[in-house]
Amino acid sequence: MSKLTRRQQEILQTIRSLFELNGYAPTLDQIGNQAGINTRSTVHQHVQSLISLGYLDEASEGKRAYSIPADWTEEPEPIHSSLQLLGKIAAGKPIEALDKNEISPNELFLGPNRYALKVQGESMRDIGVMDGDYVVIQYAETASNNDIVVAYVDGDGATLKRIFYLADGRIELHPENSHMQPMVYPAHSVQVQGKMVGLFRSY
């Protein structure tokens, strides 16, 4: 199959994440909301491109604009699901390490209604969320003050920010970057789509 553009990769990953989360093919509106695309026609164009490139299947009669490939519903091949935990490593004074044990990445990151998103930008860098990292999101439609959330803002798309509910009823989305200013919106303009529960990166 042909190589995808970065945007096509994002759309395909969005579709797959929503499919794995909900168990059915997401609608064009759901894809657009998650990917920060405001028009259904643009989403439809991306979907048609993915079909023509062989990454999605043609729609069955009477169903959505596309179909989920059969191999997405197959049982995945077994993979290693744990890592040896050899001990602790000092970030301050040296400590004695090397206790034999194991940790399971599945327990740390996986669970019902969770999905991953790739970070673009540096608005959360002051708490160690860097451009290119992957954040693990627990699906949620509500959040508490100070939670780090995926927030969909009408007209602006989805963003990862710390959320605060202001006394006047508005919502503040606070970047963790000392060079950026908080953004304040009417409550009806912001939809919480999940809460950050983990992060991972490769080197």
DOTOR-831806 format. One record per residue: residue number from 1; residue in one letter; x, y, z negated of N, C-alpha, C in turn. Coordinates in steps of 0.001 Angstrom, whole numbers, plus 500000, padded with zeros to 6 digits. Atoms other than C-alpha are relative to their C-alpha. Layout:
<atoms>
+------+------+--------+--------+--------+--------+--------+--------+--------+--------+--------+
: resi : resn :   n.xx :   n.yy :   n.zz :  ca.xx :  ca.yy :  ca.zz :   c.xx :   c.yy :   c.zz :
+------+------+--------+--------+--------+--------+--------+--------+--------+--------+--------+
:  NUM :    A :      X :      Y :      Z :      X :      Y :      Z :      X :      Y :      Z :
...
+------+------+--------+--------+--------+--------+--------+--------+--------+--------+--------+
</atoms>
This chain:
<atoms>
+------+------+--------+--------+--------+--------+--------+--------+--------+--------+--------+
: resi : resn :   n.xx :   n.yy :   n.zz :  ca.xx :  ca.yy :  ca.zz :   c.xx :   c.yy :   c.zz :
+------+------+--------+--------+--------+--------+--------+--------+--------+--------+--------+
:    1 :    M : 500838 : 498802 : 500000 : 500000 : 500000 : 500000 : 500875 : 501250 : 500000 :
:    2 :    S : 499260 : 498750 : 499909 : 501073 : 503572 : 500654 : 500216 : 500606 : 498621 :
:    3 :    K : 499698 : 499337 : 501257 : 502664 : 505611 : 497896 : 499013 : 501135 : 499764 :
:    4 :    L : 500976 : 498974 : 500340 : 500264 : 507907 : 496073 : 500691 : 501304 : 499626 :
:    5 :    T : 499540 : 498726 : 500521 : 500705 : 511585 : 495410 : 499797 : 500007 : 498488 :
:    6 :    R : 500149 : 499906 : 501456 : 500942 : 512648 : 491790 : 498538 : 500162 : 499604 :
:    7 :    R : 501406 : 499779 : 500325 : 497334 : 513859 : 491805 : 499185 : 498736 : 500228 :
:    8 :    Q : 500709 : 501252 : 499742 : 496101 : 510613 : 493369 : 500276 : 498983 : 498897 :
:    9 :    Q : 499668 : 500895 : 501108 : 497946 : 508664 : 490670 : 499187 : 500358 : 498764 :
:   10 :    E : 500770 : 499558 : 501165 : 496216 : 510767 : 488007 : 498532 : 499597 : 500131 :
:   11 :    I : 501407 : 500359 : 499794 : 492776 : 510178 : 489539 : 499811 : 498500 : 499834 :
:   12 :    L : 500112 : 501454 : 500106 : 493377 : 506434 : 489845 : 500118 : 499559 : 498546 :
:   13 :    Q : 499839 : 500354 : 501410 : 494591 : 506231 : 486239 : 498776 : 500410 : 499191 :
:   14 :    T : 501223 : 499559 : 500673 : 491552 : 508224 : 485103 : 498881 : 498990 : 500215 :
:   15 :    I : 501048 : 500978 : 499692 : 489215 : 505797 : 486872 : 500242 : 498707 : 499233 :
:   16 :    R : 499704 : 501269 : 500675 : 490999 : 502781 : 485432 : 499800 : 500120 : 498492 :
:   17 :    S : 500156 : 499815 : 501445 : 491077 : 504204 : 481893 : 498531 : 500024 : 499606 :
:   18 :    L : 501428 : 499938 : 500306 : 487358 : 505005 : 481970 : 499331 : 498646 : 500216 :
:   19 :    F : 500546 : 501336 : 499759 : 486593 : 501580 : 483448 : 500323 : 499068 : 498835 :
:   20 :    E : 499607 : 500858 : 501116 : 488557 : 499833 : 480689 : 499301 : 500421 : 498715 :
:   21 :    L : 500670 : 499493 : 501198 : 486907 : 502061 : 478078 : 498531 : 499604 : 499964 :
:   22 :    N : 501455 : 500156 : 499969 : 483293 : 501663 : 479219 : 499527 : 498674 : 500581 :
:   23 :    G : 500387 : 501274 : 499416 : 483296 : 498397 : 481160 : 499251 : 500117 : 501311 :
:   24 :    Y : 500644 : 499817 : 498702 : 481838 : 499897 : 484330 : 500692 : 501141 : 500746 :
:   25 :    A : 499364 : 498972 : 499177 : 482937 : 502111 : 487212 : 499462 : 501377 : 499624 :
:   26 :    P : 500481 : 498670 : 500375 : 482790 : 505777 : 486143 : 499384 : 500739 : 501185 :
:   27 :    T : 500610 : 499171 : 498964 : 480640 : 508231 : 488062 : 500979 : 501081 : 500439 :
:   28 :    L : 499154 : 498905 : 499530 : 482141 : 511061 : 490082 : 500056 : 501119 : 498964 :
:   29 :    D : 500023 : 498956 : 501026 : 481047 : 513486 : 487353 : 500901 : 499636 : 498824 :
:   30 :    Q : 499145 : 500434 : 501107 : 482774 : 511420 : 484655 : 501474 : 500116 : 500371 :
:   31 :    I : 498609 : 499878 : 499535 : 485963 : 511278 : 486719 : 500419 : 501462 : 499998 :
:   32 :    G : 499681 : 498579 : 499945 : 485834 : 515022 : 487303 : 500190 : 500611 : 498628 :
:   33 :    N : 499881 : 499470 : 501359 : 485259 : 515817 : 483631 : 501318 : 499596 : 499362 :
:   34 :    Q : 498781 : 500491 : 500627 : 488174 : 513657 : 482533 : 501250 : 500568 : 500668 :
:   35 :    A : 498825 : 499548 : 499250 : 490533 : 514860 : 485268 : 500071 : 501515 : 500131 :
:   36 :    G : 499983 : 498544 : 499918 : 489599 : 518535 : 484992 : 499689 : 500535 : 501382 :
:   37 :    I : 500417 : 499564 : 498661 : 488018 : 518793 : 488457 : 498544 : 500433 : 499925 :
:   38 :    N : 501320 : 499417 : 500217 : 484957 : 521005 : 488641 : 498973 : 499668 : 501078 :
:   39 :    T : 500942 : 500245 : 498909 : 483418 : 519950 : 491965 : 499977 : 498518 : 500368 :
:   40 :    R : 500158 : 501409 : 499643 : 482016 : 516525 : 492862 : 500599 : 499707 : 501370 :
:   41 :    S : 499484 : 500235 : 498650 : 483060 : 516974 : 496490 : 501506 : 499759 : 499983 :
:   42 :    T : 498553 : 500211 : 500104 : 486724 : 517236 : 495488 : 500300 : 498619 : 499443 :
:   43 :    V : 499825 : 501351 : 500551 : 486446 : 514101 : 493347 : 499717 : 498962 : 501080 :
:   44 :    H : 500378 : 500945 : 498945 : 484711 : 512337 : 496242 : 501113 : 499870 : 501038 :
:   45 :    Q : 498896 : 500049 : 499035 : 487567 : 513267 : 498591 : 501155 : 499158 : 499467 :
:   46 :    H : 498925 : 500801 : 500597 : 490121 : 511809 : 496174 : 499638 : 498515 : 500008 :
:   47 :    V : 500443 : 501396 : 500030 : 488074 : 508621 : 495805 : 500078 : 499386 : 501394 :
:   48 :    Q : 499942 : 500513 : 498631 : 487763 : 508232 : 499579 : 501443 : 499766 : 500442 :
:   49 :    S : 498585 : 500194 : 499672 : 491528 : 508671 : 499930 : 500535 : 498722 : 499357 :
:   50 :    L : 499553 : 501210 : 500697 : 492117 : 505939 : 497339 : 499420 : 498747 : 500643 :
:   51 :    I : 500588 : 501126 : 499273 : 489733 : 503665 : 499244 : 500786 : 499736 : 501282 :
:   52 :    S : 499300 : 500163 : 498723 : 491495 : 504300 : 502560 : 501420 : 499475 : 499810 :
:   53 :    L : 498646 : 500473 : 500284 : 494867 : 503595 : 500924 : 500015 : 498610 : 499372 :
:   54 :    G : 500090 : 501361 : 500512 : 493595 : 500303 : 499484 : 500028 : 499859 : 498493 :
:   55 :    Y : 499944 : 500067 : 501459 : 493585 : 501213 : 495789 : 498624 : 499823 : 499366 :
:   56 :    L : 501373 : 500250 : 500420 : 489784 : 501158 : 495460 : 499282 : 499284 : 501137 :
:   57 :    D : 500766 : 500717 : 498988 : 487194 : 499068 : 497293 : 498839 : 500854 : 500500 :
:   58 :    E : 501179 : 499343 : 499444 : 484407 : 500253 : 499556 : 498799 : 499744 : 499096 :
:   59 :    A : 501193 : 500138 : 500828 : 481095 : 500805 : 497814 : 499113 : 498880 : 500517 :
:   60 :    S : 501035 : 500955 : 499634 : 478585 : 497990 : 497756 : 498707 : 500764 : 500248 :
:   61 :    E : 501239 : 499307 : 499647 : 475182 : 498900 : 499157 : 499184 : 500314 : 498750 :
:   62 :    G : 500849 : 499589 : 501109 : 473083 : 500880 : 496695 : 500748 : 500299 : 498721 :
:   63 :    K : 499230 : 499745 : 501219 : 475943 : 501428 : 494247 : 500772 : 501306 : 500129 :
:   64 :    R : 499262 : 498751 : 500038 : 478504 : 504149 : 493550 : 500773 : 500223 : 501296 :
:   65 :    A : 499249 : 499636 : 498802 : 480777 : 505851 : 496087 : 501175 : 499064 : 500248 :
:   66 :    Y : 498877 : 500922 : 499888 : 483324 : 503068 : 495520 : 499711 : 498796 : 499119 :
:   67 :    S : 500103 : 501172 : 500870 : 483781 : 499679 : 493881 : 501345 : 499754 : 499329 :
:   68 :    I : 498784 : 500341 : 500738 : 486288 : 498506 : 491286 : 500648 : 498774 : 500644 :
:   69 :    P : 499328 : 501182 : 499446 : 488919 : 496125 : 492747 : 499822 : 498786 : 499097 :
:   70 :    A : 500259 : 501224 : 500760 : 488356 : 492532 : 491697 : 501104 : 499704 : 498998 :
:   71 :    D : 498905 : 500361 : 500904 : 491809 : 492208 : 490138 : 500001 : 500829 : 498719 :
:   72 :    W : 500094 : 499230 : 501239 : 490939 : 494900 : 487567 : 499226 : 499242 : 498930 :
:   73 :    T : 500827 : 500742 : 500954 : 488484 : 492482 : 485954 : 500598 : 498649 : 499638 :
:   74 :    E : 499353 : 501270 : 500310 : 490877 : 489526 : 485883 : 500751 : 500105 : 498680 :
:   75 :    E : 499233 : 500030 : 501237 : 492562 : 488463 : 482661 : 501460 : 500314 : 500305 :
:   76 :    P : 498597 : 499693 : 499748 : 496030 : 490028 : 482508 : 500912 : 498857 : 499587 :
:   77 :    E : 499020 : 501006 : 500386 : 499080 : 487825 : 482354 : 500505 : 500296 : 498597 :
:   78 :    P : 499501 : 499776 : 501358 : 500397 : 487294 : 478823 : 501270 : 500838 : 500012 :
:   79 :    I : 498798 : 499188 : 500137 : 502966 : 489853 : 477731 : 500468 : 499924 : 498555 :
:   80 :    H : 499501 : 499952 : 501366 : 505182 : 490195 : 474706 : 499236 : 501077 : 499246 :
:   81 :    S : 500856 : 499066 : 500727 : 502993 : 491844 : 472094 : 500594 : 500441 : 498675 :
:   82 :    S : 499382 : 499541 : 501236 : 505467 : 492435 : 469290 : 501474 : 500276 : 500234 :
:   83 :    L : 498581 : 499670 : 499980 : 508930 : 493849 : 468676 : 500579 : 499675 : 498638 :
:   84 :    Q : 499343 : 500210 : 501278 : 511417 : 492891 : 466024 : 500208 : 501332 : 499295 :
:   85 :    L : 499735 : 498834 : 500829 : 511484 : 495444 : 463239 : 501216 : 499669 : 499146 :
:   86 :    L : 498744 : 500369 : 500650 : 515096 : 495342 : 462081 : 500296 : 500829 : 498762 :
:   87 :    G : 499776 : 499205 : 501190 : 514806 : 497958 : 459369 : 499660 : 501452 : 500236 :
:   88 :    K : 500234 : 498566 : 499898 : 514799 : 501707 : 458889 : 501279 : 500683 : 500459 :
:   89 :    I : 498840 : 499242 : 499543 : 517087 : 504291 : 460445 : 499928 : 501399 : 499407 :
:   90 :    A : 499984 : 498707 : 500668 : 518127 : 507447 : 458642 : 500019 : 501129 : 501011 :
:   91 :    A : 499881 : 498749 : 499265 : 517477 : 510846 : 460116 : 500622 : 501049 : 499088 :
:   92 :    G : 499313 : 499133 : 500952 : 519148 : 512351 : 457048 : 501237 : 499278 : 499512 :
:   93 :    K : 498876 : 500752 : 500530 : 521525 : 510482 : 454739 : 499952 : 498560 : 500503 :
:   94 :    P : 499993 : 501405 : 499567 : 522652 : 507009 : 455888 : 499315 : 499110 : 498972 :
:   95 :    I : 500646 : 500958 : 500888 : 520642 : 504110 : 454466 : 500346 : 498596 : 500460 :
:   96 :    E : 499812 : 501402 : 499647 : 520990 : 500351 : 454391 : 498831 : 499565 : 500872 :
:   97 :    A : 501059 : 500384 : 499070 : 519052 : 498846 : 457310 : 499962 : 498491 : 500152 :
:   98 :    L : 500061 : 501384 : 499566 : 518252 : 495499 : 458923 : 499242 : 499084 : 499051 :
:   99 :    D : 500926 : 500960 : 500590 : 515283 : 493859 : 457263 : 499293 : 499312 : 501154 :
:  100 :    K : 500634 : 500734 : 498906 : 513973 : 491136 : 459549 : 498481 : 500036 : 499849 :
:  101 :    N : 501456 : 499993 : 499990 : 510318 : 491581 : 460456 : 499567 : 500299 : 501420 :
:  102 :    E : 500511 : 499651 : 498683 : 508085 : 492370 : 463406 : 498919 : 501055 : 499866 :
:  103 :    I : 501135 : 499096 : 499898 : 505745 : 495137 : 464409 : 499311 : 499719 : 501326 :
:  104 :    S : 500770 : 500219 : 498783 : 503013 : 494911 : 467009 : 499599 : 501339 : 500601 :
:  105 :    P : 500475 : 498783 : 499334 : 502638 : 497794 : 469482 : 498484 : 500001 : 500178 :
:  106 :    N : 501457 : 500078 : 499863 : 499092 : 496517 : 469946 : 499305 : 500597 : 498785 :
:  107 :    E : 500626 : 499494 : 501215 : 498280 : 497287 : 466321 : 500181 : 501506 : 499868 :
:  108 :    L : 499731 : 498573 : 500111 : 499857 : 500733 : 466592 : 499169 : 500821 : 500977 :
:  109 :    F : 500560 : 499178 : 498932 : 498269 : 501847 : 469850 : 498660 : 499525 : 500544 :
:  110 :    L : 501195 : 500509 : 499342 : 495471 : 499556 : 471000 : 498831 : 499927 : 499034 :
:  111 :    G : 501200 : 500107 : 500810 : 491915 : 499351 : 469781 : 498791 : 500359 : 500838 :
:  112 :    P : 501219 : 499676 : 499258 : 488305 : 499785 : 470835 : 499930 : 501489 : 500331 :
:  113 :    N : 500246 : 498619 : 499573 : 487581 : 502949 : 472808 : 501247 : 500880 : 499929 :
:  114 :    R : 498771 : 499215 : 499922 : 491195 : 504029 : 473140 : 500516 : 500023 : 501432 :
:  115 :    Y : 499406 : 499885 : 498673 : 492966 : 505254 : 476246 : 501234 : 500886 : 499901 :
:  116 :    A : 498762 : 499216 : 499994 : 496252 : 506922 : 477197 : 499919 : 501093 : 501054 :
:  117 :    L : 499889 : 498891 : 499061 : 496938 : 510231 : 478906 : 501461 : 500439 : 500065 :
:  118 :    K : 498641 : 499482 : 499844 : 500193 : 511572 : 480312 : 499982 : 501509 : 499813 :
:  119 :    V : 499960 : 498578 : 500332 : 501113 : 514995 : 478956 : 500665 : 500779 : 501126 :
:  120 :    Q : 499418 : 499066 : 499048 : 501733 : 517813 : 481407 : 500081 : 501365 : 499331 :
:  121 :    G : 499837 : 498700 : 500623 : 503172 : 521024 : 480020 : 500613 : 499900 : 498613 :
:  122 :    E : 499263 : 499940 : 501261 : 504753 : 522137 : 476758 : 499225 : 500711 : 498893 :
:  123 :    S : 500785 : 499248 : 500985 : 501874 : 523626 : 474775 : 499982 : 499339 : 498626 :
:  124 :    M : 500011 : 500691 : 501295 : 502274 : 520995 : 472006 : 501404 : 499584 : 499573 :
:  125 :    R : 498623 : 500463 : 500213 : 506058 : 520741 : 471934 : 500488 : 500187 : 498569 :
:  126 :    D : 499503 : 499730 : 501353 : 506496 : 522179 : 468417 : 499678 : 498882 : 499019 :
:  127 :    I : 500252 : 501179 : 500840 : 505009 : 518986 : 466950 : 500513 : 498735 : 500694 :
:  128 :    G : 499344 : 501140 : 499378 : 507042 : 516767 : 469267 : 499246 : 499343 : 501124 :
:  129 :    V : 500726 : 500524 : 498836 : 504505 : 516219 : 472046 : 500563 : 500709 : 501225 :
:  130 :    M : 499231 : 499383 : 498936 : 506638 : 516820 : 475113 : 499426 : 499677 : 501377 :
:  131 :    D : 500398 : 500233 : 498614 : 506018 : 517095 : 478841 : 500475 : 498619 : 500443 :
:  132 :    G : 499661 : 501351 : 499560 : 505924 : 513559 : 480271 : 499715 : 498918 : 498981 :
:  133 :    D : 500380 : 500990 : 501011 : 504968 : 511868 : 476992 : 498633 : 499404 : 500331 :
:  134 :    Y : 501331 : 500601 : 499924 : 501979 : 509549 : 476771 : 499356 : 500085 : 498617 :
:  135 :    V : 500717 : 499938 : 501267 : 499414 : 510229 : 474068 : 498880 : 498967 : 500013 :
:  136 :    V : 501072 : 500980 : 500162 : 497008 : 507606 : 472763 : 498803 : 500727 : 499400 :
:  137 :    I : 501201 : 499261 : 500376 : 493466 : 508930 : 472437 : 498912 : 499033 : 499543 :
:  138 :    Q : 501182 : 500717 : 500473 : 490623 : 507543 : 470364 : 498768 : 500755 : 500485 :
:  139 :    Y : 501184 : 499322 : 499479 : 487370 : 508317 : 472155 : 499134 : 500507 : 498850 :
:  140 :    A : 500872 : 499391 : 501008 : 485223 : 510687 : 470094 : 499319 : 501204 : 500625 :
:  141 :    E : 500726 : 498824 : 499531 : 482629 : 513348 : 470730 : 499972 : 501106 : 498953 :
:  142 :    T : 499920 : 499001 : 501061 : 483196 : 515157 : 467428 : 501397 : 499958 : 499395 :
:  143 :    A : 498688 : 499932 : 500635 : 486265 : 516246 : 465491 : 499902 : 500880 : 498765 :
:  144 :    S : 499914 : 499161 : 501191 : 487291 : 517916 : 462246 : 501042 : 501082 : 500219 :
:  145 :    N : 498980 : 498960 : 499943 : 489272 : 521095 : 461722 : 501392 : 499392 : 499897 :
:  146 :    N : 498589 : 500386 : 500010 : 492973 : 520580 : 462457 : 500286 : 498709 : 500761 :
:  147 :    D : 499754 : 501170 : 499161 : 492473 : 517437 : 464575 : 500644 : 500430 : 501313 :
:  148 :    I : 499477 : 499794 : 498647 : 494463 : 517198 : 467797 : 499077 : 499245 : 500942 :
:  149 :    V : 501076 : 500576 : 499203 : 491863 : 516588 : 470469 : 500239 : 500195 : 501491 :
:  150 :    V : 500202 : 499733 : 498581 : 491224 : 516213 : 474155 : 498702 : 500791 : 500093 :
:  151 :    A : 501167 : 499121 : 499910 : 488867 : 519119 : 474777 : 499763 : 500363 : 501457 :
:  152 :    Y : 500366 : 499573 : 498651 : 487035 : 519697 : 478037 : 499338 : 501367 : 499899 :
:  153 :    V : 500488 : 498626 : 500038 : 486486 : 523416 : 478582 : 499345 : 500322 : 501334 :
:  154 :    D : 500717 : 499647 : 498775 : 483874 : 524549 : 481094 : 500830 : 500975 : 500833 :
:  155 :    G : 499280 : 499129 : 499088 : 485650 : 526038 : 484085 : 501502 : 499866 : 499958 :
:  156 :    D : 498547 : 500118 : 500137 : 489141 : 525158 : 482851 : 500501 : 498561 : 500034 :
:  157 :    G : 499577 : 501396 : 500009 : 489190 : 521352 : 482632 : 500397 : 499535 : 498612 :
:  158 :    A : 499652 : 500640 : 501267 : 490626 : 519113 : 479930 : 501375 : 500457 : 499526 :
:  159 :    T : 498734 : 499571 : 500579 : 493416 : 520102 : 477551 : 500195 : 499316 : 498655 :
:  160 :    L : 499659 : 500578 : 501299 : 495218 : 518665 : 474511 : 500393 : 501140 : 499062 :
:  161 :    K : 499741 : 498895 : 500928 : 495092 : 521112 : 471589 : 499522 : 499620 : 498595 :
:  162 :    R : 500529 : 500129 : 501356 : 494557 : 521365 : 467850 : 498725 : 500848 : 499917 :
:  163 :    I : 501302 : 499334 : 499982 : 490933 : 522330 : 467169 : 499662 : 500603 : 498638 :
:  164 :    F : 500505 : 499350 : 501209 : 489492 : 524767 : 464659 : 498606 : 500556 : 500298 :
:  165 :    Y : 501354 : 499472 : 499885 : 485826 : 525641 : 464133 : 499931 : 501303 : 499200 :
:  166 :    L : 499950 : 498694 : 500640 : 485630 : 529367 : 463375 : 498675 : 500333 : 499313 :
:  167 :    A : 501179 : 499638 : 500793 : 483202 : 530977 : 460941 : 498903 : 500628 : 500851 :
:  168 :    D : 501012 : 499354 : 499155 : 481465 : 532897 : 463750 : 499373 : 499041 : 501010 :
:  169 :    G : 500605 : 500999 : 499125 : 480568 : 529642 : 465526 : 500817 : 499664 : 501228 :
:  170 :    R : 499160 : 500287 : 498848 : 483267 : 529785 : 468169 : 501030 : 498919 : 499664 :
:  171 :    I : 498993 : 501048 : 500162 : 485966 : 527170 : 468708 : 501351 : 500534 : 500448 :
:  172 :    E : 498629 : 499627 : 499646 : 489694 : 527860 : 468670 : 500779 : 498744 : 500378 :
:  173 :    L : 499095 : 501061 : 499570 : 491999 : 525572 : 470642 : 501415 : 500541 : 499850 :
:  174 :    H : 498723 : 499432 : 500442 : 495416 : 526083 : 469123 : 501169 : 499212 : 500583 :
:  175 :    P : 498808 : 500686 : 499497 : 498625 : 525249 : 471013 : 501058 : 499909 : 498910 :
:  176 :    E : 498875 : 500124 : 500925 : 501595 : 523973 : 469024 : 501265 : 500420 : 500741 :
:  177 :    N : 498867 : 499399 : 499306 : 504024 : 526273 : 470798 : 500026 : 501466 : 499592 :
:  178 :    S : 499932 : 498653 : 500573 : 505187 : 529489 : 469162 : 499958 : 501098 : 501054 :
:  179 :    H : 500024 : 499002 : 498931 : 505307 : 531224 : 472550 : 498630 : 500108 : 500669 :
:  180 :    M : 501331 : 499997 : 499395 : 501631 : 530568 : 473354 : 498961 : 500454 : 498985 :
:  181 :    Q : 501064 : 499484 : 500844 : 498469 : 532150 : 471997 : 498822 : 499023 : 499938 :
:  182 :    P : 501215 : 500827 : 500077 : 495375 : 530310 : 470724 : 498955 : 500470 : 501007 :
:  183 :    M : 501099 : 499690 : 499089 : 492362 : 530170 : 473023 : 498691 : 499816 : 499243 :
:  184 :    V : 501268 : 500035 : 500730 : 488889 : 530922 : 471643 : 498851 : 499981 : 501003 :
:  185 :    Y : 501104 : 500186 : 499068 : 485677 : 529799 : 473353 : 498677 : 499911 : 499232 :
:  186 :    P : 501313 : 500317 : 500590 : 481939 : 529718 : 472669 : 499884 : 498491 : 499809 :
:  187 :    A : 500088 : 501428 : 500313 : 481067 : 526370 : 471113 : 499397 : 499198 : 501143 :
:  188 :    H : 500664 : 500755 : 498931 : 478837 : 525401 : 474042 : 500914 : 499761 : 501194 :
:  189 :    S : 499083 : 500154 : 498871 : 481820 : 525689 : 476413 : 501031 : 498898 : 499790 :
:  190 :    V : 498960 : 500973 : 500339 : 483930 : 523044 : 474655 : 499364 : 498656 : 499654 :
:  191 :    Q : 500477 : 501356 : 500272 : 483311 : 519301 : 474679 : 501181 : 499142 : 499555 :
:  192 :    V : 498956 : 500904 : 500487 : 485470 : 517010 : 472531 : 499841 : 498651 : 500692 :
:  193 :    Q : 500033 : 501288 : 499303 : 486390 : 513861 : 474462 : 500859 : 498938 : 499319 :
:  194 :    G : 499192 : 500987 : 500705 : 488757 : 512187 : 472017 : 500977 : 500671 : 499054 :
:  195 :    K : 499019 : 499509 : 500968 : 491282 : 512534 : 469194 : 501316 : 499247 : 500178 :
:  196 :    M : 498679 : 500606 : 499853 : 495014 : 511900 : 469450 : 500323 : 499160 : 498772 :
:  197 :    V : 499656 : 500898 : 501104 : 496097 : 508906 : 467362 : 501413 : 499440 : 500126 :
:  198 :    G : 498648 : 500525 : 499839 : 499538 : 508107 : 468750 : 500694 : 500621 : 501188 :
:  199 :    L : 499182 : 499452 : 498917 : 502332 : 508981 : 471147 : 501132 : 499033 : 500296 :
:  200 :    F : 498802 : 500762 : 499666 : 505018 : 507138 : 473053 : 500670 : 500601 : 501219 :
:  201 :    R : 499228 : 499523 : 498853 : 507756 : 507951 : 475536 : 501100 : 498993 : 500291 :
:  202 :    S : 498867 : 500842 : 499630 : 510495 : 506150 : 477405 : 501188 : 500893 : 500312 :
:  203 :    Y : 498774 : 499237 : 499774 : 514109 : 507248 : 477801 : 500810 : 499345 : 501109 :
+------+------+--------+--------+--------+--------+--------+--------+--------+--------+--------+
</atoms>
